[in-house]
């Protein structure tokens, strides 16, 4: 007979254990989505340092220019200890859900793709099943929890979808009945010792705008702004009266999700995208952040994202044998080829990048990194910039063909200045029937780069050197331009959405360039020849900047793999609050 080892647990012990497990299961909260973070070995809090905390308040529908005009007293009082802007921008795609996703993730709609109030990524009609979820861009709540930098987080809103889709990742997602209830709940949470991150959403300003109009001149809208301002004042006062306030360092972020125009906010106008943002800390010195000029743009990347006008519609952009001709545009390089002989085409009307070329093309040469222009009629003529190009700055490139004293010449310009003396091209015919007009790399281009083109203008005449120099600092062209009647192609390339660069030349209606892959639209700083005022901070302030500032405040390193669109700028002011 085999010896059988008895379990040390008696029947009574097993019964008790079973009951305990059942009680634990019943005590667990309801079904909830969680971000699965990596393991974090949290270090002990340094008791010699103040503990950092954050209050984020988002006021839906508070247009920046209107809040500035109303000058609500509590917000105005905060400015003496704030870095603030009245001219920030919400997303190109103006939706409540999309802008909230921007705020909570630090990436824009072109990446996270949230465009309606479901907070779900639209289905893709590609023959495959998709679950509609978007886990590629976790919220700041999830990332902070995984970092171990916050002990407890709270999200408070009256909007059920926001609560269920984004605030659900908080330790306490709280849905309330009204803005007043949101304020009252936030006051209670701000008295808690362990609540390190409190996010509050107020929606009454947006409701007033939709019902009566988004304007400081509308009494109902103004009243809603002032009421919300009173709530914000109560929240700030609650922070200052906390028992441990002296050993804490609070960052209070007040912003709006979007602006408004008349009784709406969905057409994408500048006013509808206009937001205000302030970053308050007791140690900050008050400073208004000056907004840089901006443009909406699309990144033309590799050969996957290009803009083209078919050859059949582009014959007027062939210089031919006798015509005078000018093409000029802005370009911003985000990456460029580095291998020897790996040249990349930027903008062209040519049949092939290298072999038996007929037409014209602007390129980045590698490995010299210089801009160059090629004119081809079977034989190639090269025009070079004098020095290597740099990444992440705007350039103005121009090339003109002109006739003088019975001879025909070509000349290349960079930032309004000629790169060399004119080259004689008399008797040569440039143009072809097979090459389309293309912004971005063409199929035969060996090298590839990521670039942004803007303000593309083509003329059926040779512009003066002075006009080319002026273009380097100009914004969009108007009919006041002295060469407007010679403008045979003009693509501002600033639509902000959609799949076309629209041709706005009255001489070329319908000659729009079609964009392949239109998910890369973004807002960025525009070229400017006017330097910002000395000793003033000048930025393009966007709602995607909020998450990066909060990561910085908690000391969380931002991984490049997160793909954030926002940037950190509060670190520039460390001398004010790090003693």
C-alpha positions as CSV (number, residue, x, y, z in Angstrom):
1,X,0.0,0.0,0.0
2,X,1.4,3.4,-1.0
3,X,1.9,6.1,1.6
4,X,-0.3,9.0,0.8
5,X,0.8,12.4,2.2
6,X,-2.1,14.2,3.7
7,X,-2.6,17.9,2.9
8,X,-2.0,20.2,5.9
9,X,-5.3,21.9,5.1
10,X,-8.2,20.5,6.9
11,X,-11.7,20.5,5.4
12,X,-12.5,23.4,7.6
13,X,-9.5,25.3,6.4
14,X,-10.4,24.8,2.8
15,X,-13.9,26.0,3.4
16,X,-12.7,29.2,5.1
17,X,-10.2,29.8,2.3
18,X,-12.9,29.4,-0.4
19,X,-15.2,31.8,1.4
20,X,-12.3,34.4,1.6
21,X,-11.6,34.1,-2.1
22,X,-15.2,34.6,-3.0
23,X,-15.4,37.7,-0.8
24,X,-12.3,39.1,-2.5
25,X,-13.8,38.5,-5.9
26,X,-17.0,40.2,-5.0
27,X,-15.1,43.2,-3.6
28,X,-13.3,43.9,-6.9
29,X,-14.5,46.9,-9.0
30,X,-16.4,46.5,-12.2
31,X,-14.9,45.8,-15.6
32,X,-12.3,48.5,-16.5
33,X,-9.6,48.9,-19.2
34,X,-6.1,49.2,-17.9
35,X,-2.8,50.2,-19.6
36,X,-0.4,47.4,-19.0
37,X,2.7,49.2,-17.8
38,X,6.3,47.9,-17.5
39,X,7.6,47.1,-14.1
40,X,8.8,50.1,-12.2
41,X,11.0,50.0,-9.2
42,X,9.8,53.1,-7.5
43,X,12.3,55.0,-5.5
44,X,11.5,56.3,-2.0
45,X,10.3,59.9,-2.0
46,X,13.1,62.3,-1.0
47,X,11.7,64.0,2.1
48,X,14.0,66.9,1.5
49,X,12.2,67.8,-1.7
50,X,8.7,69.2,-2.2
51,X,6.3,66.6,-3.6
52,X,5.0,67.7,-7.0
53,X,1.3,67.6,-7.8
54,X,-0.8,68.7,-10.7
55,X,-4.3,70.2,-11.2
56,X,-5.4,70.2,-14.8
57,X,-8.6,72.2,-15.6
58,X,-10.0,72.1,-19.1
59,X,-12.8,74.5,-20.0
60,X,-14.6,73.4,-23.1
61,X,-15.3,76.1,-25.6
62,X,-13.4,79.0,-24.0
63,X,-12.0,81.0,-27.0
64,X,-8.6,82.5,-26.0
65,X,-9.3,86.0,-27.4
66,X,-12.7,86.1,-25.6
67,X,-11.2,85.0,-22.2
68,X,-8.6,87.7,-22.6
69,X,-11.3,90.3,-23.4
70,X,-13.5,89.3,-20.5
71,X,-10.5,89.3,-18.1
72,X,-12.1,87.0,-15.5
73,X,-10.7,88.1,-12.1
74,X,-9.4,84.8,-10.7
75,X,-7.6,83.8,-13.9
76,X,-6.2,87.4,-14.2
77,X,-4.9,87.2,-10.6
78,X,-3.1,83.9,-11.5
79,X,-1.2,85.6,-14.4
80,X,1.5,87.1,-12.1
81,X,2.7,83.6,-11.4
82,X,2.0,82.0,-14.8
83,X,3.4,81.3,-18.2
84,X,0.4,81.9,-20.4
85,X,-0.9,82.4,-23.9
86,X,-4.1,83.7,-25.4
87,X,-3.2,82.6,-28.9
88,X,-2.8,78.8,-28.6
89,X,-4.2,76.3,-31.1
90,X,-6.4,73.3,-30.8
91,X,-6.3,70.6,-33.4
92,X,-6.8,71.1,-37.1
93,X,-9.8,68.7,-36.9
94,X,-12.0,70.6,-34.4
95,X,-13.9,68.1,-32.3
96,X,-14.4,67.8,-28.5
97,X,-13.2,64.2,-28.4
98,X,-10.2,64.7,-30.7
99,X,-9.0,67.7,-28.7
100,X,-9.4,65.9,-25.4
101,X,-7.4,63.0,-26.8
102,X,-4.7,65.6,-27.8
103,X,-4.6,67.0,-24.3
104,X,-4.5,63.6,-22.6
105,X,-1.9,62.0,-24.9
106,X,0.3,64.8,-26.3
107,X,-0.3,63.6,-29.9
108,X,-2.6,65.1,-32.6
109,X,-5.5,63.8,-34.5
110,X,-3.4,62.8,-37.5
111,X,-1.9,60.1,-35.3
112,X,-4.5,59.1,-32.8
113,X,-7.4,59.5,-35.4
114,X,-10.1,60.3,-32.8
115,X,-12.6,62.5,-34.7
116,X,-16.0,61.9,-33.1
117,X,-17.6,61.7,-29.7
118,X,-17.3,57.9,-29.6
119,X,-13.5,58.3,-28.8
120,X,-13.0,55.3,-31.2
121,X,-10.8,55.2,-34.2
122,X,-13.0,55.1,-37.3
123,X,-13.1,51.7,-39.1
124,X,-10.8,51.2,-42.0
125,X,-12.4,49.7,-45.1
126,X,-9.4,47.5,-46.0
127,X,-11.0,44.1,-45.9
128,X,-9.7,43.4,-42.4
129,X,-11.4,43.4,-39.0
130,X,-10.5,46.2,-36.5
131,X,-11.7,46.5,-33.0
132,X,-11.9,50.3,-33.1
133,X,-9.6,50.7,-30.1
134,X,-6.5,52.9,-30.0
135,X,-3.8,51.6,-27.6
136,X,-0.8,53.1,-29.4
137,X,-1.1,56.4,-27.5
138,X,-1.8,55.9,-23.8
139,X,-3.1,58.8,-21.8
140,X,-0.9,60.8,-19.4
141,X,-2.7,59.1,-16.5
142,X,-1.5,55.7,-17.7
143,X,2.0,56.8,-18.3
144,X,2.3,58.5,-15.0
145,X,0.9,55.5,-13.2
146,X,3.4,53.2,-14.9
147,X,6.2,55.6,-13.9
148,X,5.4,55.4,-10.2
149,X,5.5,59.2,-9.9
150,X,1.8,59.6,-8.8
151,X,0.1,57.8,-6.0
152,X,-3.5,58.5,-7.0
153,X,-5.3,60.2,-9.9
154,X,-8.8,61.6,-10.2
155,X,-10.7,62.6,-13.3
156,X,-14.0,64.6,-12.9
157,X,-16.5,65.5,-15.7
158,X,-20.2,65.6,-16.5
159,X,-19.5,64.1,-19.9
160,X,-20.1,60.3,-19.8
161,X,-18.0,59.5,-22.9
162,X,-15.0,61.4,-21.6
163,X,-15.4,59.6,-18.2
164,X,-15.8,56.2,-19.8
165,X,-13.1,56.5,-22.5
166,X,-10.2,58.6,-21.0
167,X,-10.8,59.2,-17.3
168,X,-11.5,55.5,-16.8
169,X,-7.7,55.0,-16.4
170,X,-7.7,57.2,-13.3
171,X,-7.9,55.6,-9.9
172,X,-11.1,57.5,-9.5
173,X,-13.1,58.4,-12.6
174,X,-16.0,60.5,-11.4
175,X,-19.0,61.4,-13.5
176,X,-21.1,64.3,-12.1
177,X,-24.3,66.0,-13.1
178,X,-23.1,69.5,-13.6
179,X,-20.1,71.9,-13.6
180,X,-21.1,73.0,-10.1
181,X,-20.9,69.4,-9.0
182,X,-17.6,69.0,-10.7
183,X,-16.2,71.9,-8.8
184,X,-17.6,70.6,-5.5
185,X,-16.2,67.2,-6.1
186,X,-12.8,68.6,-7.0
187,X,-12.7,70.7,-3.8
188,X,-13.1,67.4,-1.8
189,X,-10.4,65.6,-3.8
190,X,-8.0,68.5,-3.5
191,X,-8.1,68.2,0.2
192,X,-6.9,64.6,0.0
193,X,-3.3,63.9,0.9
194,X,-2.8,61.1,-1.7
195,X,-4.4,62.7,-4.8
196,X,-1.4,63.8,-6.8
197,X,-3.1,64.4,-10.1
198,X,-6.6,65.9,-10.3
199,X,-8.2,66.6,-13.7
200,X,-11.4,68.7,-13.9
201,X,-13.6,69.3,-17.0
202,X,-16.0,72.3,-17.1
203,X,-18.5,72.4,-20.0
204,X,-20.9,75.2,-19.3
205,X,-18.9,77.8,-21.4
206,X,-19.2,75.5,-24.4
207,X,-22.9,75.0,-23.9
208,X,-23.4,78.8,-23.7
209,X,-21.4,79.3,-26.9
210,X,-23.4,76.7,-28.8
211,X,-26.7,78.2,-27.6
212,X,-26.0,81.9,-27.7
213,X,-22.7,82.5,-29.5
214,X,-19.0,82.2,-28.8
215,X,-18.1,85.9,-28.0
216,X,-17.2,88.1,-25.1
217,X,-20.0,90.4,-26.3
218,X,-22.6,87.7,-25.7
219,X,-23.9,88.2,-22.1
220,X,-24.7,84.5,-21.6
221,X,-21.3,83.4,-22.8
222,X,-19.5,86.0,-20.7
223,X,-21.5,85.0,-17.6
224,X,-20.5,81.3,-18.1
225,X,-16.9,82.3,-18.3
226,X,-17.1,84.3,-15.1
227,X,-18.9,81.6,-13.3
228,X,-16.3,79.0,-14.3
229,X,-13.6,81.5,-13.3
230,X,-15.1,81.5,-9.8
231,X,-14.9,77.7,-9.7
232,X,-11.3,77.9,-10.7
233,X,-10.6,80.4,-7.9
234,X,-12.2,78.0,-5.4
235,X,-10.0,75.2,-6.5
236,X,-6.8,77.3,-6.3
237,X,-7.8,78.5,-2.8
238,X,-8.4,74.9,-1.7
239,X,-4.9,74.0,-2.8
240,X,-3.3,76.9,-0.9
241,X,-5.1,75.9,2.3
242,X,-4.0,72.2,2.2
243,X,-2.4,71.0,5.4
244,X,0.8,70.0,3.6
245,X,0.9,72.8,1.1
246,X,4.3,74.1,2.3
247,X,5.9,70.8,1.5
248,X,4.3,70.5,-2.0
249,X,4.9,72.1,-5.4
250,X,1.8,72.5,-7.5
251,X,1.5,73.0,-11.2
252,X,-1.9,74.3,-12.1
253,X,-2.8,74.1,-15.8
254,X,-5.8,75.9,-17.0
255,X,-6.7,75.6,-20.7
256,X,-9.6,75.3,-23.2
257,X,-10.3,72.4,-25.5
258,X,-11.2,74.6,-28.5
259,X,-12.7,78.1,-29.3
260,X,-15.8,79.0,-31.3
261,X,-17.3,81.2,-34.0
262,X,-20.9,82.3,-33.9
263,X,-22.7,79.2,-32.5
264,X,-20.2,76.5,-33.6
265,X,-16.7,75.3,-33.6
266,X,-16.4,72.6,-36.3
267,X,-15.3,74.4,-39.5
268,X,-11.7,74.7,-38.5
269,X,-11.3,78.5,-38.6
270,X,-8.5,80.1,-36.6
271,X,-11.0,81.5,-34.1
272,X,-12.6,78.0,-33.6
273,X,-9.1,76.6,-32.9
274,X,-8.1,79.5,-30.7
275,X,-7.4,78.4,-27.1
276,X,-5.9,79.9,-24.0
277,X,-3.5,78.1,-21.7
278,X,-1.8,79.0,-18.5
279,X,0.7,77.1,-16.4
280,X,0.6,78.4,-12.9
281,X,3.2,77.8,-10.1
282,X,3.8,79.9,-7.1
283,X,7.5,80.1,-8.1
284,X,6.9,81.3,-11.6
285,X,7.4,84.8,-12.8
286,X,4.5,86.0,-14.9
287,X,5.1,86.0,-18.6
288,X,2.9,85.9,-21.7
289,X,4.2,83.5,-24.3
290,X,4.2,85.2,-27.7
291,X,2.8,83.0,-30.4
292,X,4.9,82.5,-33.5
293,X,3.2,82.6,-36.9
294,X,1.9,79.2,-38.0
295,X,0.9,77.2,-41.0
296,X,-0.9,74.0,-41.5
297,X,1.3,71.5,-43.4
298,X,1.7,67.9,-44.5
299,X,4.9,66.0,-44.3
300,X,5.9,64.5,-47.6
301,X,7.7,61.4,-46.5
302,X,9.8,59.0,-48.5
303,X,7.7,57.9,-51.5
304,X,4.6,57.1,-49.6
305,X,3.3,60.6,-49.1
306,X,3.6,62.8,-52.2
307,X,1.5,65.3,-54.1
308,X,1.1,65.1,-57.8
309,X,-0.6,66.7,-60.8
310,X,-0.7,64.2,-63.8
311,X,1.4,65.0,-66.8
312,X,-1.8,65.4,-68.9
313,X,-2.8,68.4,-66.8
314,X,0.7,69.8,-66.2
315,X,2.0,70.8,-69.7
316,X,1.8,74.5,-68.8
317,X,4.7,73.9,-66.4
318,X,7.1,73.0,-69.1
319,X,9.5,75.9,-69.8
320,X,9.9,74.9,-73.5
321,X,12.5,76.4,-75.8
322,X,11.8,80.2,-75.6
323,X,9.6,81.0,-72.6
324,X,10.6,82.9,-69.5
325,X,9.7,81.0,-66.4
326,X,9.9,81.1,-62.6
327,X,9.2,78.6,-59.9
328,X,9.6,79.3,-56.2
329,X,8.5,77.7,-52.9
330,X,9.3,77.1,-49.2
331,X,10.8,73.9,-48.0
332,X,11.4,72.5,-44.5
333,X,13.6,69.4,-44.3
334,X,12.8,67.0,-41.5
335,X,15.2,64.3,-42.7
336,X,17.4,63.9,-45.7
337,X,19.6,61.2,-47.4
338,X,23.1,60.6,-46.3
339,X,24.5,57.8,-48.5
340,X,26.9,58.8,-51.3
341,X,24.9,59.3,-54.5
342,X,21.5,59.0,-52.7
343,X,20.0,62.2,-54.0
344,X,16.4,63.0,-53.2
345,X,13.9,64.9,-55.4
346,X,12.0,67.7,-53.5
347,X,9.8,69.2,-56.3
348,X,9.8,68.5,-60.0
349,X,8.3,68.4,-63.5
350,X,10.5,65.8,-65.0
351,X,10.3,62.4,-66.6
352,X,13.2,60.7,-64.6
353,X,15.4,61.8,-61.7
354,X,18.7,61.0,-63.4
355,X,18.6,59.2,-66.7
356,X,17.8,61.0,-70.0
357,X,16.1,63.7,-68.0
358,X,13.8,66.2,-69.7
359,X,12.3,68.9,-67.5
360,X,13.4,70.5,-64.2
361,X,13.8,69.3,-60.6
362,X,14.9,70.6,-57.2
363,X,16.9,68.1,-55.2
364,X,19.0,67.5,-52.0
365,X,22.3,66.1,-53.1
366,X,24.1,63.5,-51.0
367,X,26.5,63.4,-49.4
368,X,27.1,67.2,-49.8
369,X,23.6,67.9,-48.5
370,X,23.4,70.9,-50.8
371,X,20.3,71.9,-52.6
372,X,20.6,71.7,-56.4
373,X,18.4,72.3,-59.5
374,X,18.7,70.2,-62.6
375,X,17.6,71.3,-66.1
376,X,17.4,68.5,-68.6
377,X,16.8,68.1,-72.3
378,X,18.7,64.8,-72.5
379,X,21.8,66.7,-71.4
380,X,21.9,67.8,-67.8
381,X,22.8,71.3,-66.4
382,X,23.4,71.6,-62.7
383,X,22.8,74.6,-60.4
384,X,24.1,74.3,-56.8
385,X,23.6,76.0,-53.5
386,X,26.8,77.3,-52.0
387,X,26.5,75.4,-48.7
388,X,24.9,72.3,-47.1
389,X,21.3,72.4,-46.1
390,X,20.2,72.0,-42.5
391,X,17.3,70.2,-40.9
392,X,14.3,71.8,-39.2
393,X,14.5,75.3,-40.7
394,X,12.6,77.0,-43.5
395,X,14.3,77.7,-46.9
396,X,13.0,79.6,-49.9
397,X,14.1,78.0,-53.2
398,X,13.6,79.7,-56.5
399,X,14.7,79.1,-60.1
400,X,14.1,81.4,-63.0
401,X,14.7,81.3,-66.8
402,X,15.0,84.6,-68.4
403,X,16.0,86.2,-71.7
404,X,18.6,89.0,-72.0
405,X,20.3,90.4,-75.1
406,X,19.0,87.6,-77.3
407,X,20.2,84.8,-75.0
408,X,18.4,82.6,-72.5
409,X,19.7,82.0,-69.0
410,X,18.9,79.9,-65.9
411,X,19.6,81.0,-62.3
412,X,19.1,79.4,-58.9
413,X,18.3,81.3,-55.7
414,X,18.3,80.3,-52.1
415,X,16.6,82.5,-49.5
416,X,16.3,85.2,-52.1
417,X,20.0,85.3,-53.0
418,X,21.5,84.1,-56.3
419,X,23.7,81.0,-55.8
420,X,25.9,81.9,-58.8
421,X,26.0,83.9,-62.0
422,X,23.3,83.0,-64.6
423,X,24.1,80.0,-66.9
424,X,23.5,80.2,-70.6
425,X,20.9,77.7,-71.8
426,X,20.1,79.3,-75.2
427,X,18.5,77.0,-77.8
428,X,17.6,74.2,-75.4
429,X,14.1,72.8,-75.0
430,X,12.9,71.8,-71.5
431,X,9.7,69.8,-70.9
432,X,8.1,66.5,-71.5
433,X,4.8,64.8,-72.0
434,X,5.3,62.0,-69.5
435,X,6.5,63.6,-66.3
436,X,3.9,65.0,-63.9
437,X,4.3,67.9,-61.4
438,X,5.3,66.3,-58.1
439,X,6.0,67.6,-54.6
440,X,8.1,64.9,-52.9
441,X,10.2,62.0,-54.1
442,X,9.4,60.6,-57.5
443,X,9.6,56.9,-58.3
444,X,13.1,57.1,-59.9
445,X,14.6,59.0,-57.0
446,X,17.3,56.9,-55.3
447,X,17.3,58.9,-52.1
448,X,14.3,59.9,-50.0
449,X,13.7,62.5,-47.3
450,X,10.9,63.9,-45.2
451,X,10.0,67.4,-46.2
452,X,7.3,70.0,-46.0
453,X,6.6,72.3,-49.0
454,X,4.6,75.4,-48.8
455,X,3.6,78.5,-50.8
456,X,4.5,76.9,-54.2
457,X,4.3,79.5,-57.0
458,X,5.0,79.1,-60.7
459,X,5.0,82.0,-63.2
460,X,5.0,82.3,-67.0
461,X,7.5,85.1,-66.7
462,X,10.9,85.8,-65.1
463,X,10.5,87.6,-61.8
464,X,13.0,90.3,-60.9
465,X,15.7,89.5,-58.5
466,X,14.1,91.9,-56.1
467,X,10.7,90.1,-56.3
468,X,12.4,86.8,-55.6
469,X,14.2,88.3,-52.6
470,X,10.9,89.7,-51.3
471,X,9.2,86.3,-51.6
472,X,11.5,84.8,-49.0
473,X,9.7,86.8,-46.3
474,X,6.2,86.8,-47.7
475,X,3.1,84.9,-46.5
476,X,0.4,83.7,-48.9
477,X,0.2,85.6,-52.2
478,X,-2.8,87.8,-53.0
479,X,-4.0,89.6,-56.1
480,X,-2.0,92.6,-54.9
481,X,1.2,90.8,-56.0
482,X,2.7,92.6,-59.0
483,X,3.2,89.3,-60.8
484,X,-0.3,88.0,-60.0
485,X,-1.4,88.0,-63.6
486,X,1.5,85.8,-64.6
487,X,0.8,83.3,-61.8
488,X,0.0,80.0,-63.6
489,X,0.2,77.8,-60.5
490,X,-0.2,78.6,-56.8
491,X,-0.5,76.0,-54.1
492,X,-0.3,77.4,-50.5
493,X,-0.3,73.8,-49.3
494,X,-1.9,74.9,-46.0
495,X,-5.4,73.3,-46.3
496,X,-5.0,71.5,-42.9
497,X,-7.0,68.5,-44.0
498,X,-8.2,66.6,-47.1
499,X,-6.3,65.1,-50.0
500,X,-5.5,68.0,-52.2
501,X,-3.1,70.9,-52.5
502,X,-5.6,73.4,-54.1
503,X,-4.4,75.5,-56.9
504,X,-5.5,79.0,-56.2
505,X,-4.2,80.6,-59.4
506,X,-7.0,82.1,-61.4
507,X,-5.1,80.9,-64.5
508,X,-5.1,77.3,-63.4
509,X,-8.4,76.5,-61.8
510,X,-8.8,72.8,-61.2
511,X,-5.1,72.0,-61.4
512,X,-5.0,70.7,-57.9
513,X,-2.3,68.3,-56.7
514,X,-3.5,65.0,-55.2
515,X,-1.9,63.9,-52.0
516,X,-1.3,60.2,-51.3
517,X,-1.8,59.4,-47.6
518,X,-3.4,62.4,-45.9
519,X,-2.9,61.5,-42.2
520,X,0.2,63.6,-41.7
521,X,-1.4,67.1,-41.5
522,X,-0.1,69.2,-38.6
523,X,0.4,72.8,-37.4
524,X,3.9,74.2,-37.2
525,X,5.8,77.4,-37.0
526,X,5.9,79.3,-40.3
527,X,8.9,81.1,-41.8
528,X,9.5,84.6,-40.6
529,X,12.1,87.2,-41.3
530,X,11.2,89.2,-38.2
531,X,13.1,88.0,-35.1
532,X,11.0,87.7,-31.9
533,X,11.4,90.4,-29.3
534,X,14.5,90.1,-27.1
535,X,14.0,88.4,-23.7
536,X,10.6,87.1,-24.6
537,X,9.5,83.5,-25.0
538,X,8.0,82.9,-28.4
539,X,6.5,79.5,-29.2
540,X,3.7,77.8,-31.2
541,X,1.5,76.9,-28.2
542,X,-0.7,73.9,-28.9
543,X,-2.9,71.6,-26.7
544,X,-0.5,68.7,-27.5
545,X,2.1,70.5,-25.3
546,X,0.1,69.9,-22.1
547,X,1.0,66.2,-21.5
548,X,4.7,66.8,-22.1
549,X,4.8,69.7,-19.5
550,X,3.1,67.4,-17.0
551,X,5.6,64.6,-17.6
552,X,8.4,67.1,-17.1
553,X,6.8,68.3,-13.9
554,X,6.8,64.8,-12.4
555,X,10.3,64.1,-13.7
556,X,9.2,61.4,-16.2
557,X,11.6,61.1,-19.1
558,X,9.8,61.2,-22.5
559,X,10.7,58.3,-24.8
560,X,11.0,59.2,-28.5
561,X,9.1,56.0,-29.2
562,X,6.0,57.6,-27.7
563,X,5.8,59.8,-30.8
564,X,4.6,62.9,-29.0
565,X,3.8,66.0,-31.1
566,X,4.0,68.4,-28.1
567,X,7.2,69.8,-26.8
568,X,8.5,70.6,-23.3
569,X,9.3,74.3,-22.6
570,X,8.8,74.8,-18.9
571,X,12.3,73.5,-18.3
572,X,13.5,76.9,-19.8
573,X,12.2,78.5,-16.6
574,X,13.8,76.2,-14.0
575,X,15.9,79.1,-12.5
576,X,12.6,80.6,-11.3
577,X,11.3,77.6,-9.3
578,X,14.2,75.3,-8.6
579,X,16.2,76.7,-5.7
